[in-house]
Amino acid sequence: MDYLMSVVRTYERCGSSAEVHGCSESWVRRLLQQGREHGSYEPGSKVRKTSSRICTAEDGLRIRQFIAEKPDATLVEVAAALAKPIHPSTVSRTLTRLNLP
């Protein structure tokens, strides 16, 4: 953390990411952007968005109903039936968790 703060202080002193020696300009810009957006320069301090791509218990019920109606549905079809942005691999893991084929 001390190193990150020294990079920030060096940038603030000279006002140019090119002037921070030993660091890539793009890395310095991303570090500063993280500080502005998340209020911290700490690694891993980014606030993660809540994902609408996670299958909830309600989604599990909808998947069970969809599979009962259309047992030969593909992963893409199941994902589309949920009407939310979800990757077929997430559907596959959910089917495994629900003990569905």
Contacts in CASP RR format, 6 or more apart in sequence:
PFRMAT RR
TARGET T0000
AUTHOR 0000-0000-0000
METHOD contacts of the structure
MODEL  1
MDYLMSVVRTYERCGSSAEVHGCSESWVRRLLQQGREHGSYEPGSKVRKT
SSRICTAEDGLRIRQFIAEKPDATLVEVAAALAKPIHPSTVSRTLTRLNL
P
1 41 0 8 1.000
1 42 0 8 1.000
4 31 0 8 1.000
4 41 0 8 1.000
4 42 0 8 1.000
4 43 0 8 1.000
5 41 0 8 1.000
7 20 0 8 1.000
7 23 0 8 1.000
7 28 0 8 1.000
7 31 0 8 1.000
8 31 0 8 1.000
8 32 0 8 1.000
8 41 0 8 1.000
10 19 0 8 1.000
10 20 0 8 1.000
11 17 0 8 1.000
11 19 0 8 1.000
11 20 0 8 1.000
11 28 0 8 1.000
11 32 0 8 1.000
14 20 0 8 1.000
17 23 0 8 1.000
17 25 0 8 1.000
17 26 0 8 1.000
17 28 0 8 1.000
17 29 0 8 1.000
17 32 0 8 1.000
18 25 0 8 1.000
20 28 0 8 1.000
31 41 0 8 1.000
34 40 0 8 1.000
34 41 0 8 1.000
34 45 0 8 1.000
34 46 0 8 1.000
35 41 0 8 1.000
38 45 0 8 1.000
38 46 0 8 1.000
38 47 0 8 1.000
39 45 0 8 1.000
52 84 0 8 1.000
52 85 0 8 1.000
52 86 0 8 1.000
53 84 0 8 1.000
53 85 0 8 1.000
53 86 0 8 1.000
53 87 0 8 1.000
53 90 0 8 1.000
54 90 0 8 1.000
55 63 0 8 1.000
55 82 0 8 1.000
55 86 0 8 1.000
55 90 0 8 1.000
55 91 0 8 1.000
55 94 0 8 1.000
59 82 0 8 1.000
59 84 0 8 1.000
59 94 0 8 1.000
60 94 0 8 1.000
60 98 0 8 1.000
62 81 0 8 1.000
62 82 0 8 1.000
63 78 0 8 1.000
63 81 0 8 1.000
63 82 0 8 1.000
63 91 0 8 1.000
63 94 0 8 1.000
63 95 0 8 1.000
63 98 0 8 1.000
63 100 0 8 1.000
64 98 0 8 1.000
64 100 0 8 1.000
66 73 0 8 1.000
66 78 0 8 1.000
66 81 0 8 1.000
67 73 0 8 1.000
67 78 0 8 1.000
67 95 0 8 1.000
67 100 0 8 1.000
67 101 0 8 1.000
70 77 0 8 1.000
71 101 0 8 1.000
73 81 0 8 1.000
74 88 0 8 1.000
75 88 0 8 1.000
75 89 0 8 1.000
75 91 0 8 1.000
75 92 0 8 1.000
75 95 0 8 1.000
76 88 0 8 1.000
78 88 0 8 1.000
78 91 0 8 1.000
78 95 0 8 1.000
79 86 0 8 1.000
79 87 0 8 1.000
79 88 0 8 1.000
79 90 0 8 1.000
79 91 0 8 1.000
82 91 0 8 1.000
95 101 0 8 1.000
END
